[in-house]
Amino acid sequence: MPRSQGNSTYSIVLTALLGLGFIAAVSIGSIAWYNSKRPVDWEDKERPDIVPEIDR
């Protein structure tokens, strides 16, 4: 039985949403990690310019 056009479109949309969700999770996680307490020996390191400062 051949695949229908609707099923193929659904697969593409689902894959795109999963990819975007993964990128968003990594980005948000990176910002949270940079804004958390610094690990030992990282206290004097500079914050990257791309990471926003978040008030607690």
C-alpha distance matrix in Angstrom:
0.0 3.9 6.6 9.1 12.6 14.3 12.6 13.7 17.1 17.6 17.2 19.7 22.1 22.0 22.8 25.6 27.1 27.2 28.9 31.4 32.2 32.9 35.2 36.9 37.5 39.0 41.2 42.5 43.1 45.0 47.2 47.9 48.8 51.2 52.8 53.3 56.4 56.7 56.4 59.6 61.0 58.7 61.1 62.8 59.6 58.8 55.9 53.5 53.9 50.3 50.5 52.1 55.0 54.3 57.3 57.3
3.9 0.0 3.8 6.4 9.4 11.7 10.4 10.8 14.1 15.2 14.9 16.9 19.5 19.9 20.5 22.9 24.8 25.2 26.6 28.9 30.1 30.9 32.9 34.7 35.6 37.0 38.9 40.5 41.2 43.0 45.1 46.0 47.0 49.1 50.9 51.6 54.7 55.0 54.8 58.1 59.2 56.8 59.2 60.7 57.5 56.5 53.5 50.9 51.3 47.6 48.1 49.6 52.7 52.2 55.2 55.5
6.6 3.8 0.0 3.8 6.6 8.4 6.7 7.1 10.5 11.4 11.2 13.3 15.7 16.2 17.0 19.4 21.1 21.6 23.1 25.3 26.5 27.5 29.4 31.1 32.1 33.6 35.4 36.9 37.8 39.6 41.6 42.5 43.6 45.7 47.3 48.1 51.3 51.6 51.7 55.0 56.1 53.7 55.9 57.4 54.2 53.2 50.2 47.6 47.9 44.2 44.6 46.0 49.1 48.5 51.5 51.8
9.1 6.4 3.8 0.0 3.8 5.5 5.4 6.6 8.9 10.2 11.2 13.0 14.7 15.8 17.2 19.0 20.5 21.7 23.2 25.0 26.2 27.7 29.4 30.8 32.1 33.8 35.3 36.6 37.9 39.7 41.4 42.4 43.8 45.8 47.2 48.2 51.5 52.0 52.3 55.8 56.9 54.3 56.4 57.8 54.6 53.3 50.2 47.6 47.6 43.9 44.3 45.5 48.5 47.8 50.8 51.2
12.6 9.4 6.6 3.8 0.0 3.8 5.5 5.2 6.3 8.7 10.1 10.9 12.5 14.3 15.6 16.8 18.6 20.2 21.4 22.8 24.5 26.1 27.5 28.8 30.4 32.1 33.3 34.7 36.3 37.9 39.4 40.7 42.2 44.0 45.4 46.6 50.0 50.5 51.0 54.4 55.4 52.6 54.6 55.9 52.6 51.2 48.0 45.3 45.0 41.3 41.9 43.0 46.2 45.7 48.7 49.3
14.3 11.7 8.4 5.5 3.8 0.0 3.8 5.4 5.2 6.2 8.7 10.0 10.6 12.2 14.3 15.4 16.5 18.3 20.1 21.1 22.4 24.4 25.9 26.8 28.4 30.4 31.6 32.7 34.3 36.2 37.5 38.6 40.3 42.2 43.3 44.5 47.9 48.6 49.3 52.8 54.0 51.1 53.0 54.4 51.3 49.8 46.5 44.0 43.7 40.0 40.3 41.2 44.2 43.4 46.3 46.7
12.6 10.4 6.7 5.4 5.5 3.8 0.0 3.8 5.5 5.1 6.3 8.8 10.0 10.5 12.4 14.4 15.4 16.5 18.5 20.1 21.0 22.6 24.6 25.7 26.9 28.8 30.4 31.5 32.7 34.7 36.4 37.2 38.7 40.8 42.1 43.0 46.3 46.9 47.3 50.8 52.1 49.4 51.4 53.0 49.9 48.6 45.4 43.0 43.1 39.3 39.5 40.6 43.5 42.7 45.6 45.9
13.7 10.8 7.1 6.6 5.2 5.4 3.8 0.0 3.8 5.4 5.2 6.4 8.8 10.0 10.8 12.5 14.4 15.5 16.8 18.6 20.1 21.4 22.9 24.5 25.9 27.4 28.9 30.4 31.7 33.3 35.1 36.3 37.5 39.5 41.0 42.0 45.4 45.7 46.1 49.5 50.5 47.8 49.9 51.3 48.1 46.8 43.7 41.1 41.1 37.4 37.8 39.2 42.3 41.8 44.9 45.4
17.1 14.1 10.5 8.9 6.3 5.2 5.5 3.8 0.0 3.8 5.4 5.2 6.2 8.5 9.9 10.6 12.3 14.3 15.4 16.6 18.3 20.1 21.3 22.5 24.3 26.0 27.1 28.5 30.1 31.7 33.2 34.5 36.0 37.8 39.1 40.4 43.8 44.3 45.0 48.5 49.5 46.6 48.5 49.8 46.6 45.0 41.8 39.2 38.9 35.2 35.7 36.8 39.9 39.4 42.4 43.1
17.6 15.2 11.4 10.2 8.7 6.2 5.1 5.4 3.8 0.0 3.8 5.5 5.2 6.0 8.5 9.9 10.6 12.2 14.2 15.4 16.3 18.3 20.1 20.9 22.3 24.4 25.7 26.7 28.2 30.2 31.6 32.6 34.2 36.2 37.4 38.4 41.8 42.5 43.1 46.7 47.9 45.1 46.9 48.5 45.4 44.1 40.8 38.4 38.4 34.6 34.7 35.6 38.6 37.7 40.7 41.0
17.2 14.9 11.2 11.2 10.1 8.7 6.3 5.2 5.4 3.8 0.0 3.8 5.5 5.1 6.1 8.6 9.9 10.6 12.2 14.3 15.3 16.5 18.5 19.9 21.0 22.7 24.4 25.7 26.8 28.6 30.4 31.4 32.7 34.7 36.2 37.1 40.4 40.9 41.2 44.7 45.8 43.2 45.2 46.7 43.6 42.5 39.3 36.9 37.2 33.5 33.6 35.0 37.9 37.3 40.3 40.6
19.7 16.9 13.3 13.0 10.9 10.0 8.8 6.4 5.2 5.5 3.8 0.0 3.8 5.5 5.2 6.2 8.7 10.0 10.6 12.3 14.2 15.5 16.7 18.3 20.0 21.4 22.6 24.3 25.7 27.2 28.9 30.3 31.5 33.3 34.8 36.1 39.4 39.7 40.2 43.7 44.6 41.8 43.8 45.1 41.8 40.4 37.3 34.7 34.7 31.0 31.4 32.9 36.0 35.7 38.9 39.5
22.1 19.5 15.7 14.7 12.5 10.6 10.0 8.8 6.2 5.2 5.5 3.8 0.0 3.8 5.5 5.1 6.2 8.6 9.9 10.6 12.1 14.2 15.4 16.4 18.2 20.1 21.0 22.3 24.0 25.7 27.0 28.3 30.0 31.7 32.9 34.2 37.7 38.3 39.1 42.7 43.7 40.8 42.5 43.9 40.8 39.2 35.9 33.4 33.3 29.5 29.7 30.8 33.8 33.2 36.3 36.9
22.0 19.9 16.2 15.8 14.3 12.2 10.5 10.0 8.5 6.0 5.1 5.5 3.8 0.0 3.8 5.5 5.2 6.2 8.6 10.0 10.5 12.3 14.4 15.3 16.4 18.4 20.0 20.9 22.2 24.3 25.8 26.7 28.2 30.3 31.5 32.5 35.9 36.6 37.1 40.7 42.0 39.2 41.0 42.6 39.6 38.4 35.1 32.9 33.1 29.4 29.2 30.3 33.2 32.4 35.3 35.6
22.8 20.5 17.0 17.2 15.6 14.3 12.4 10.8 9.9 8.5 6.1 5.2 5.5 3.8 0.0 3.8 5.5 5.1 6.2 8.7 9.8 10.6 12.5 14.3 15.3 16.7 18.5 20.0 21.0 22.7 24.6 25.7 26.8 28.8 30.4 31.4 34.7 35.0 35.3 38.8 39.9 37.1 39.2 40.7 37.5 36.4 33.3 30.9 31.3 27.7 27.7 29.3 32.3 31.8 35.0 35.4
25.6 22.9 19.4 19.0 16.8 15.4 14.4 12.5 10.6 9.9 8.6 6.2 5.1 5.5 3.8 0.0 3.8 5.5 5.1 6.2 8.5 9.9 10.7 12.2 14.2 15.5 16.5 18.3 19.8 21.2 22.7 24.3 25.6 27.2 28.8 30.1 33.6 33.9 34.6 38.1 39.0 36.0 37.9 39.1 35.9 34.5 31.2 28.7 28.7 25.0 25.3 26.7 29.9 29.6 32.9 33.6
27.1 24.8 21.1 20.5 18.6 16.5 15.4 14.4 12.3 10.6 9.9 8.7 6.2 5.2 5.5 3.8 0.0 3.8 5.4 5.1 6.0 8.5 9.9 10.4 12.1 14.2 15.2 16.2 17.9 19.8 21.1 22.2 23.9 25.7 26.9 28.1 31.6 32.3 33.2 36.8 38.0 35.0 36.6 38.1 35.1 33.7 30.3 28.1 28.2 24.4 24.2 25.2 28.1 27.4 30.5 31.0
27.2 25.2 21.6 21.7 20.2 18.3 16.5 15.5 14.3 12.2 10.6 10.0 8.6 6.2 5.1 5.5 3.8 0.0 3.8 5.5 5.1 6.2 8.7 9.8 10.4 12.3 14.2 15.3 16.2 18.2 20.1 20.9 22.1 24.3 25.7 26.6 29.9 30.4 30.9 34.5 35.8 33.0 34.9 36.5 33.6 32.6 29.3 27.3 27.9 24.2 23.8 25.2 27.9 27.2 30.3 30.5
28.9 26.6 23.1 23.2 21.4 20.1 18.5 16.8 15.4 14.2 12.2 10.6 9.9 8.6 6.2 5.1 5.4 3.8 0.0 3.8 5.4 5.2 6.3 8.7 9.9 10.8 12.4 14.3 15.3 16.6 18.6 20.0 21.0 22.8 24.6 25.7 29.0 29.1 29.7 33.2 34.1 31.2 33.2 34.6 31.4 30.2 27.1 24.8 25.3 21.7 21.7 23.4 26.5 26.2 29.6 30.2
31.4 28.9 25.3 25.0 22.8 21.1 20.1 18.6 16.6 15.4 14.3 12.3 10.6 10.0 8.7 6.2 5.1 5.5 3.8 0.0 3.8 5.4 5.1 6.1 8.6 10.0 10.5 12.2 14.0 15.3 16.6 18.2 19.8 21.2 22.6 24.2 27.6 28.1 29.1 32.7 33.5 30.4 32.1 33.4 30.3 28.7 25.4 23.1 23.2 19.4 19.4 20.7 23.8 23.5 26.8 27.6
32.2 30.1 26.5 26.2 24.5 22.4 21.0 20.1 18.3 16.3 15.3 14.2 12.1 10.5 9.8 8.5 6.0 5.1 5.4 3.8 0.0 3.8 5.5 5.1 6.1 8.6 9.8 10.5 11.9 14.1 15.4 16.3 18.0 20.0 21.1 22.1 25.6 26.4 27.3 31.0 32.3 29.3 30.8 32.5 29.7 28.4 25.0 23.2 23.7 20.0 19.2 20.3 23.0 22.2 25.3 25.6
32.9 30.9 27.5 27.7 26.1 24.4 22.6 21.4 20.1 18.3 16.5 15.5 14.2 12.3 10.6 9.9 8.5 6.2 5.2 5.4 3.8 0.0 3.8 5.4 5.1 6.2 8.6 10.0 10.4 12.2 14.4 15.3 16.2 18.3 20.0 20.8 24.1 24.4 24.9 28.5 29.7 26.8 28.7 30.4 27.5 26.6 23.4 21.6 22.6 19.1 18.3 20.1 22.7 22.2 25.5 25.7
35.2 32.9 29.4 29.4 27.5 25.9 24.6 22.9 21.3 20.1 18.5 16.7 15.4 14.4 12.5 10.7 9.9 8.7 6.3 5.1 5.5 3.8 0.0 3.8 5.5 5.2 6.1 8.6 9.8 10.6 12.4 14.2 15.2 16.6 18.5 19.9 23.2 23.3 24.2 27.7 28.5 25.4 27.2 28.5 25.4 24.1 20.9 18.7 19.3 15.7 15.4 17.4 20.3 20.4 23.9 24.6
36.9 34.7 31.1 30.8 28.8 26.8 25.7 24.5 22.5 20.9 19.9 18.3 16.4 15.3 14.3 12.2 10.4 9.8 8.7 6.1 5.1 5.4 3.8 0.0 3.8 5.5 5.1 6.1 8.3 9.8 10.7 12.2 14.0 15.5 16.6 18.2 21.7 22.4 23.7 27.4 28.4 25.2 26.5 28.0 25.1 23.6 20.2 18.3 18.7 15.0 14.2 15.3 18.1 17.6 21.0 21.7
37.5 35.6 32.1 32.1 30.4 28.4 26.9 25.9 24.3 22.3 21.0 20.0 18.2 16.4 15.3 14.2 12.1 10.4 9.9 8.6 6.1 5.1 5.5 3.8 0.0 3.8 5.5 5.3 5.9 8.4 10.0 10.4 11.9 14.2 15.3 16.2 19.6 20.3 21.3 25.0 26.4 23.5 24.9 26.8 24.2 23.3 19.9 18.6 19.7 16.3 14.8 16.1 18.3 17.5 20.6 20.6
39.0 37.0 33.6 33.8 32.1 30.4 28.8 27.4 26.0 24.4 22.7 21.4 20.1 18.4 16.7 15.5 14.2 12.3 10.8 10.0 8.6 6.2 5.2 5.5 3.8 0.0 3.8 5.6 5.1 6.0 8.7 9.8 10.3 12.2 14.2 15.1 18.3 18.4 19.1 22.7 23.7 20.8 22.6 24.2 21.4 20.5 17.4 15.9 17.4 14.2 12.9 15.1 17.5 17.3 20.7 21.0
41.2 38.9 35.4 35.3 33.3 31.6 30.4 28.9 27.1 25.7 24.4 22.6 21.0 20.0 18.5 16.5 15.2 14.2 12.4 10.5 9.8 8.6 6.1 5.1 5.5 3.8 0.0 3.8 5.4 5.2 6.3 8.7 9.9 10.8 12.5 14.3 17.7 17.9 19.3 23.0 23.6 20.3 21.7 23.0 20.0 18.6 15.2 13.5 14.3 10.9 9.7 11.7 14.4 14.6 18.2 19.1
42.5 40.5 36.9 36.6 34.7 32.7 31.5 30.4 28.5 26.7 25.7 24.3 22.3 20.9 20.0 18.3 16.2 15.3 14.3 12.2 10.5 10.0 8.6 6.1 5.3 5.6 3.8 0.0 3.8 5.4 5.2 6.2 8.6 10.0 10.7 12.2 15.9 16.9 18.6 22.4 23.5 20.2 21.1 22.8 20.4 19.1 15.5 14.6 15.4 12.3 10.1 11.0 13.0 12.3 15.5 16.0
43.1 41.2 37.8 37.9 36.3 34.3 32.7 31.7 30.1 28.2 26.8 25.7 24.0 22.2 21.0 19.8 17.9 16.2 15.3 14.0 11.9 10.4 9.8 8.3 5.9 5.1 5.4 3.8 0.0 3.8 5.5 5.1 6.0 8.6 9.9 10.4 13.7 14.5 15.7 19.5 20.9 17.9 19.1 21.2 18.9 18.3 15.1 14.7 16.3 13.8 11.2 12.7 14.2 13.4 16.5 16.4
45.0 43.0 39.6 39.7 37.9 36.2 34.7 33.3 31.7 30.2 28.6 27.2 25.7 24.3 22.7 21.2 19.8 18.2 16.6 15.3 14.1 12.2 10.6 9.8 8.4 6.0 5.2 5.4 3.8 0.0 3.8 5.4 5.0 6.2 8.6 9.9 12.9 12.8 14.2 17.8 18.6 15.4 16.8 18.4 15.7 15.0 11.8 11.1 13.1 10.7 8.4 10.8 12.5 12.8 16.2 16.7
47.2 45.1 41.6 41.4 39.4 37.5 36.4 35.1 33.2 31.6 30.4 28.9 27.0 25.8 24.6 22.7 21.1 20.1 18.6 16.6 15.4 14.4 12.4 10.7 10.0 8.7 6.3 5.2 5.5 3.8 0.0 3.8 5.5 5.2 6.2 8.6 12.1 12.6 14.9 18.5 19.2 15.7 16.3 17.8 15.4 14.0 10.5 10.1 11.4 9.2 6.0 7.4 9.0 9.1 12.6 13.6
47.9 46.0 42.5 42.4 40.7 38.6 37.2 36.3 34.5 32.6 31.4 30.3 28.3 26.7 25.7 24.3 22.2 20.9 20.0 18.2 16.3 15.3 14.2 12.2 10.4 9.8 8.7 6.2 5.1 5.4 3.8 0.0 3.8 5.5 5.1 6.1 9.8 11.2 13.4 17.1 18.6 15.4 15.7 18.0 16.2 15.5 12.3 12.9 14.5 12.8 9.3 9.8 10.1 9.0 11.8 11.6
48.8 47.0 43.6 43.8 42.2 40.3 38.7 37.5 36.0 34.2 32.7 31.5 30.0 28.2 26.8 25.6 23.9 22.1 21.0 19.8 18.0 16.2 15.2 14.0 11.9 10.3 9.9 8.6 6.0 5.0 5.5 3.8 0.0 3.8 5.4 5.2 8.0 8.5 10.1 13.8 15.3 12.3 13.2 15.6 13.8 13.8 11.1 12.0 14.5 13.3 10.0 11.6 11.8 11.5 14.1 13.7
51.2 49.1 45.7 45.8 44.0 42.2 40.8 39.5 37.8 36.2 34.7 33.3 31.7 30.3 28.8 27.2 25.7 24.3 22.8 21.2 20.0 18.3 16.6 15.5 14.2 12.2 10.8 10.0 8.6 6.2 5.2 5.5 3.8 0.0 3.8 5.6 7.9 7.6 10.1 13.5 14.1 10.5 11.1 12.8 10.7 10.2 7.3 8.6 11.1 10.6 7.3 9.1 9.1 10.0 12.7 13.3
52.8 50.9 47.3 47.2 45.4 43.3 42.1 41.0 39.1 37.4 36.2 34.8 32.9 31.5 30.4 28.8 26.9 25.7 24.6 22.6 21.1 20.0 18.5 16.6 15.3 14.2 12.5 10.7 9.9 8.6 6.2 5.1 5.4 3.8 0.0 3.8 6.7 8.1 11.3 14.6 15.6 12.2 11.6 13.7 12.4 11.7 8.8 10.7 12.4 12.0 8.3 8.4 7.1 6.9 9.2 9.5
53.3 51.6 48.1 48.2 46.6 44.5 43.0 42.0 40.4 38.4 37.1 36.1 34.2 32.5 31.4 30.1 28.1 26.6 25.7 24.2 22.1 20.8 19.9 18.2 16.2 15.1 14.3 12.2 10.4 9.9 8.6 6.1 5.2 5.6 3.8 0.0 3.8 6.2 8.9 12.4 14.2 11.5 10.9 13.8 13.2 13.6 11.3 13.6 15.8 15.5 11.9 12.2 10.7 9.7 11.0 10.0
56.4 54.7 51.3 51.5 50.0 47.9 46.3 45.4 43.8 41.8 40.4 39.4 37.7 35.9 34.7 33.6 31.6 29.9 29.0 27.6 25.6 24.1 23.2 21.7 19.6 18.3 17.7 15.9 13.7 12.9 12.1 9.8 8.0 7.9 6.7 3.8 0.0 3.8 6.5 9.4 11.5 9.4 8.3 11.8 12.0 13.3 12.1 15.0 17.6 17.9 14.5 14.9 12.9 12.4 12.9 11.6
56.7 55.0 51.6 52.0 50.5 48.6 46.9 45.7 44.3 42.5 40.9 39.7 38.3 36.6 35.0 33.9 32.3 30.4 29.1 28.1 26.4 24.4 23.3 22.4 20.3 18.4 17.9 16.9 14.5 12.8 12.6 11.2 8.5 7.6 8.1 6.2 3.8 0.0 3.8 6.6 8.0 5.6 5.5 8.9 8.9 10.9 10.4 13.4 16.4 17.2 14.2 15.4 13.9 14.3 15.4 14.8
56.4 54.8 51.7 52.3 51.0 49.3 47.3 46.1 45.0 43.1 41.2 40.2 39.1 37.1 35.3 34.6 33.2 30.9 29.7 29.1 27.3 24.9 24.2 23.7 21.3 19.1 19.3 18.6 15.7 14.2 14.9 13.4 10.1 10.1 11.3 8.9 6.5 3.8 0.0 3.8 6.3 5.5 7.0 10.3 10.4 13.1 13.1 15.7 19.1 19.7 17.0 18.7 17.5 17.9 19.0 18.1
59.6 58.1 55.0 55.8 54.4 52.8 50.8 49.5 48.5 46.7 44.7 43.7 42.7 40.7 38.8 38.1 36.8 34.5 33.2 32.7 31.0 28.5 27.7 27.4 25.0 22.7 23.0 22.4 19.5 17.8 18.5 17.1 13.8 13.5 14.6 12.4 9.4 6.6 3.8 0.0 3.8 5.5 6.8 9.8 10.8 14.1 15.1 17.9 21.3 22.4 19.9 21.7 20.2 20.9 21.7 20.8
61.0 59.2 56.1 56.9 55.4 54.0 52.1 50.5 49.5 47.9 45.8 44.6 43.7 42.0 39.9 39.0 38.0 35.8 34.1 33.5 32.3 29.7 28.5 28.4 26.4 23.7 23.6 23.5 20.9 18.6 19.2 18.6 15.3 14.1 15.6 14.2 11.5 8.0 6.3 3.8 0.0 3.8 5.7 7.3 8.3 12.0 13.8 16.5 20.0 21.5 19.6 21.5 20.3 21.6 22.7 22.3
58.7 56.8 53.7 54.3 52.6 51.1 49.4 47.8 46.6 45.1 43.2 41.8 40.8 39.2 37.1 36.0 35.0 33.0 31.2 30.4 29.3 26.8 25.4 25.2 23.5 20.8 20.3 20.2 17.9 15.4 15.7 15.4 12.3 10.5 12.2 11.5 9.4 5.6 5.5 5.5 3.8 0.0 3.8 5.6 5.4 8.8 10.1 12.8 16.3 17.8 15.8 17.8 16.7 18.2 19.6 19.6
61.1 59.2 55.9 56.4 54.6 53.0 51.4 49.9 48.5 46.9 45.2 43.8 42.5 41.0 39.2 37.9 36.6 34.9 33.2 32.1 30.8 28.7 27.2 26.5 24.9 22.6 21.7 21.1 19.1 16.8 16.3 15.7 13.2 11.1 11.6 10.9 8.3 5.5 7.0 6.8 5.7 3.8 0.0 3.8 5.7 8.6 10.0 13.5 16.4 18.2 16.0 17.2 15.4 16.7 17.5 17.5
62.8 60.7 57.4 57.8 55.9 54.4 53.0 51.3 49.8 48.5 46.7 45.1 43.9 42.6 40.7 39.1 38.1 36.5 34.6 33.4 32.5 30.4 28.5 28.0 26.8 24.2 23.0 22.8 21.2 18.4 17.8 18.0 15.6 12.8 13.7 13.8 11.8 8.9 10.3 9.8 7.3 5.6 3.8 0.0 3.8 6.6 9.3 12.6 15.3 17.8 16.2 17.5 15.9 18.0 18.9 19.6
59.6 57.5 54.2 54.6 52.6 51.3 49.9 48.1 46.6 45.4 43.6 41.8 40.8 39.6 37.5 35.9 35.1 33.6 31.4 30.3 29.7 27.5 25.4 25.1 24.2 21.4 20.0 20.4 18.9 15.7 15.4 16.2 13.8 10.7 12.4 13.2 12.0 8.9 10.4 10.8 8.3 5.4 5.7 3.8 0.0 3.8 6.6 9.3 12.3 14.7 13.4 15.4 14.6 17.1 18.7 19.8
58.8 56.5 53.2 53.3 51.2 49.8 48.6 46.8 45.0 44.1 42.5 40.4 39.2 38.4 36.4 34.5 33.7 32.6 30.2 28.7 28.4 26.6 24.1 23.6 23.3 20.5 18.6 19.1 18.3 15.0 14.0 15.5 13.8 10.2 11.7 13.6 13.3 10.9 13.1 14.1 12.0 8.8 8.6 6.6 3.8 0.0 3.8 6.3 8.8 11.6 10.8 12.6 12.1 15.1 17.1 18.8
55.9 53.5 50.2 50.2 48.0 46.5 45.4 43.7 41.8 40.8 39.3 37.3 35.9 35.1 33.3 31.2 30.3 29.3 27.1 25.4 25.0 23.4 20.9 20.2 19.9 17.4 15.2 15.5 15.1 11.8 10.5 12.3 11.1 7.3 8.8 11.3 12.1 10.4 13.1 15.1 13.8 10.1 10.0 9.3 6.6 3.8 0.0 3.8 6.4 8.5 7.1 9.0 8.9 12.0 14.4 16.3
53.5 50.9 47.6 47.6 45.3 44.0 43.0 41.1 39.2 38.4 36.9 34.7 33.4 32.9 30.9 28.7 28.1 27.3 24.8 23.1 23.2 21.6 18.7 18.3 18.6 15.9 13.5 14.6 14.7 11.1 10.1 12.9 12.0 8.6 10.7 13.6 15.0 13.4 15.7 17.9 16.5 12.8 13.5 12.6 9.3 6.3 3.8 0.0 3.8 5.5 5.7 8.6 10.1 13.3 16.4 18.6
53.9 51.3 47.9 47.6 45.0 43.7 43.1 41.1 38.9 38.4 37.2 34.7 33.3 33.1 31.3 28.7 28.2 27.9 25.3 23.2 23.7 22.6 19.3 18.7 19.7 17.4 14.3 15.4 16.3 13.1 11.4 14.5 14.5 11.1 12.4 15.8 17.6 16.4 19.1 21.3 20.0 16.3 16.4 15.3 12.3 8.8 6.4 3.8 0.0 3.8 5.5 7.4 9.4 13.0 16.0 18.8
50.3 47.6 44.2 43.9 41.3 40.0 39.3 37.4 35.2 34.6 33.5 31.0 29.5 29.4 27.7 25.0 24.4 24.2 21.7 19.4 20.0 19.1 15.7 15.0 16.3 14.2 10.9 12.3 13.8 10.7 9.2 12.8 13.3 10.6 12.0 15.5 17.9 17.2 19.7 22.4 21.5 17.8 18.2 17.8 14.7 11.6 8.5 5.5 3.8 0.0 3.8 6.4 9.6 12.5 16.0 18.7
50.5 48.1 44.6 44.3 41.9 40.3 39.5 37.8 35.7 34.7 33.6 31.4 29.7 29.2 27.7 25.3 24.2 23.8 21.7 19.4 19.2 18.3 15.4 14.2 14.8 12.9 9.7 10.1 11.2 8.4 6.0 9.3 10.0 7.3 8.3 11.9 14.5 14.2 17.0 19.9 19.6 15.8 16.0 16.2 13.4 10.8 7.1 5.7 5.5 3.8 0.0 3.8 6.7 9.2 12.8 15.1
52.1 49.6 46.0 45.5 43.0 41.2 40.6 39.2 36.8 35.6 35.0 32.9 30.8 30.3 29.3 26.7 25.2 25.2 23.4 20.7 20.3 20.1 17.4 15.3 16.1 15.1 11.7 11.0 12.7 10.8 7.4 9.8 11.6 9.1 8.4 12.2 14.9 15.4 18.7 21.7 21.5 17.8 17.2 17.5 15.4 12.6 9.0 8.6 7.4 6.4 3.8 0.0 3.8 6.3 9.8 12.6
55.0 52.7 49.1 48.5 46.2 44.2 43.5 42.3 39.9 38.6 37.9 36.0 33.8 33.2 32.3 29.9 28.1 27.9 26.5 23.8 23.0 22.7 20.3 18.1 18.3 17.5 14.4 13.0 14.2 12.5 9.0 10.1 11.8 9.1 7.1 10.7 12.9 13.9 17.5 20.2 20.3 16.7 15.4 15.9 14.6 12.1 8.9 10.1 9.4 9.6 6.7 3.8 0.0 3.8 6.6 9.6
54.3 52.2 48.5 47.8 45.7 43.4 42.7 41.8 39.4 37.7 37.3 35.7 33.2 32.4 31.8 29.6 27.4 27.2 26.2 23.5 22.2 22.2 20.4 17.6 17.5 17.3 14.6 12.3 13.4 12.8 9.1 9.0 11.5 10.0 6.9 9.7 12.4 14.3 17.9 20.9 21.6 18.2 16.7 18.0 17.1 15.1 12.0 13.3 13.0 12.5 9.2 6.3 3.8 0.0 3.8 6.4
57.3 55.2 51.5 50.8 48.7 46.3 45.6 44.9 42.4 40.7 40.3 38.9 36.3 35.3 35.0 32.9 30.5 30.3 29.6 26.8 25.3 25.5 23.9 21.0 20.6 20.7 18.2 15.5 16.5 16.2 12.6 11.8 14.1 12.7 9.2 11.0 12.9 15.4 19.0 21.7 22.7 19.6 17.5 18.9 18.7 17.1 14.4 16.4 16.0 16.0 12.8 9.8 6.6 3.8 0.0 3.8
57.3 55.5 51.8 51.2 49.3 46.7 45.9 45.4 43.1 41.0 40.6 39.5 36.9 35.6 35.4 33.6 31.0 30.5 30.2 27.6 25.6 25.7 24.6 21.7 20.6 21.0 19.1 16.0 16.4 16.7 13.6 11.6 13.7 13.3 9.5 10.0 11.6 14.8 18.1 20.8 22.3 19.6 17.5 19.6 19.8 18.8 16.3 18.6 18.8 18.7 15.1 12.6 9.6 6.4 3.8 0.0
